[in-house]
Each structure stands twice: as C-alpha cells, then as structure tokens.
Amino acid sequence: MSQHLNRSRAGYGRVLLPGVFLCVLSAEVSTAQLDDAYLFHDSHFHLTNYVQKGTDIRDYLAIMGDKIGRSTLFGIPLQQTWSHENSGDFAPTYYLQSDAPLYYYSFTDAYIAMAYRSLTPEQQQRLDPMITGFNPADMYGVDHIRRVLETFPGVFTGIGEFTIHKEFVSSKVAGEIASLADPALDRILDFAAEVGLVVILHSDIDMPFAKVNEEPVFLSQMKLLLRRHPKATIIWAHTGLGRVVHPVQVQAVAGSAERDANHLEIISGMIEDPTLRHVYFDISWDEVAKYAVSSPEVERRTAAAFNKYSDRFLFGTDNVAPQDQATQLRVFHMWDPVFARLTPAASRAIRKGNYERLFDAARQRVRAWEKANVK
Ligand SMILES: [Zn+2]
C-alpha cells in the first residue's frame, strides 16, 4: 500500500508512520480507492526479450505508474543465437528473424533477482518475480529452481512463463524437445506444489493451422499432466492459443452423446471439471485478444464465459520490454468490448482480484518454505 502514497505524494511515504498515513489518506483518498484506481495487475510480463535485452526496472515501474498496480516479472529463458553464418551482420532479436537455434539461458533468473533487489521494499511490493531459466526436458531442471530459491531467498513468487509446445519456437530449441509426458516436467510441478510456487505454463493446445473440427492434438495430454498435479497452482498461458494456433470448433462424432464444442466450451468444460479446479487461464497476448474481439458474437460468448467463471481467468499483457505506457496498455484496451459486457465483480476479479489471491498466497507459502529450507 505505502508505495501508492510515495508515488502520489512524493517524499511523504518514507518519513510518516503507517498510522499517520491512514488518517492522511482517509482525509483525501481511501487506500481501496487508490488500489481500485489501477486498471489491472499484469499476470504475464516479460522485462527482457529473446536476446536478453529489455526495459530498465525503474522505467518499468514508471510505465506501471498509476495504471498498473502489480506485475509479474520475468525474462525469456531462451536466447536467440546470432549466427554470423546464418544472418551475417544482421543481429536477430526475435525467433522469427533467424533460422539459428534457441538455447536455454539460465542467467535470466539472476538478472531478474538482482534488478528486483535493487528496488526499495515499497517498489518490490508491486512485483512478483518468476523463475524461468530451467530446461523442462531435463530431469535436473527442478534442481535449478531450488538453487535459485536458495541463492535468492525473499525474491521469487513462482515459475514461468516456461514453454513446452510453442509454434515456431519448440522446434528451434537446441537439445531434447520438451513434452507434456516428460517425467522431468512432473518433477518440476511436484516441487512447485511442495513450495507453493505459482506456475505459468505456455503450451499450445493444438498444432498450427489445425483442422478446425478436430480435437486439439495436445488437449488430452495437457489434461493428464494437470490432473497429475492437483496441489500445484497452474496458470495455462493464453488459454493455449497462439498466433497460428486457432480456436477450434470440434464437431461431435455422429451418434455419440457428445455435442459440438468450440474453444470457449472446451475451456469452460475444464473449469467445471473437479479434477482441474487448481487450473487457471491467463488471457494475455494480443494474438489471443484478436480472437476474442473477432466479432460481436464471439465478444458476447467470451464475456458470458468470463462472467460465469470470473474466478479462473487472469488478465495479462504478455508484453516484452515495452518502452512506454501507451504500448504497455494497448493490449488491455483491445479487450474493451469484452470488459464492457462484464459485471463489475467479474471485471475486477479478472483484472486484479484473482492475481491478488493467487500471488499473495504464493508469496506467503514460498517465504515459509525458504524459512524452513534455506540455510
Ligand atoms: Zn509470454
């Protein structure tokens, strides 16, 4: 709470005792009003890009300003190789800009931790750093996560965004290909459940350009994985969609009891499934927003699902190293037509409430685990 005061009343925050704050506040603006003034908390934010370059963390706090209350904080655990043989003097900064491979870049976690540690306690309160620099196809991957918690206690709230199936990316990663059935991934999710780390998992629900009337190829494997880890809090990034991983319209098998289902109905079915009540969905990335606002009918159906299951969706931007606030807010306003159809309670839950509930609980659990396990 205090950082709001610091920002809105420069120079006050640090000298006054909490009690005095509150009476000053009640005179002018209540804390709830200040908190409620924020548009959203960003459940999916990359401070650095595919070549580990990004926004200075203080510039990011300035970009958050009085619009974004809290934010996850992670890099991208994959480095795009600049192969001179491949692209000469052209330095690629994105995975679509070169055929050269991607490789796991674990130092991203130390970079994020040190940036976070350079902030004041008030500033740190607004951020939830996440561990990403591990290889999910390596049985030793989980040891990296434990090592980061032991090296930087008091910093991280969760793991991810990390990726299993991702269009244009997975096939470029050097080494073993990650899979939803890999026991290395089960070790990672077991540990996340034990420690209380929130998990943000990117895995496409389907292959690119899939036939729209067939069951998404990775859906059943994903459900099996999620059911194997009921004690972990898992956020499925982008509800499994991507740039060319489209929402499907599955036709029921003739004569079967099932009925046609579209992407929203598949997700709603997962939400209603008692074996998946530990699973949440982030709606981040403008490539996802484009589907939801593709027609008034889709907007209406999306809003109906959000109103009905408002405790299971989290807004996020999926922005990478933005340079200004307008850029950071652009994807949020793509959702305006949908948010305009939500009840105030559903809108607040998806924009902020679910973030607060999941990430506050994780902070407490991870700190407790560190207290008990980090010498
Ligand atoms: Zn992302």
Residues whose N, C-alpha, C, O or C-beta is under 5 A from the ligand:
A	BS01	ZN	E161 D318
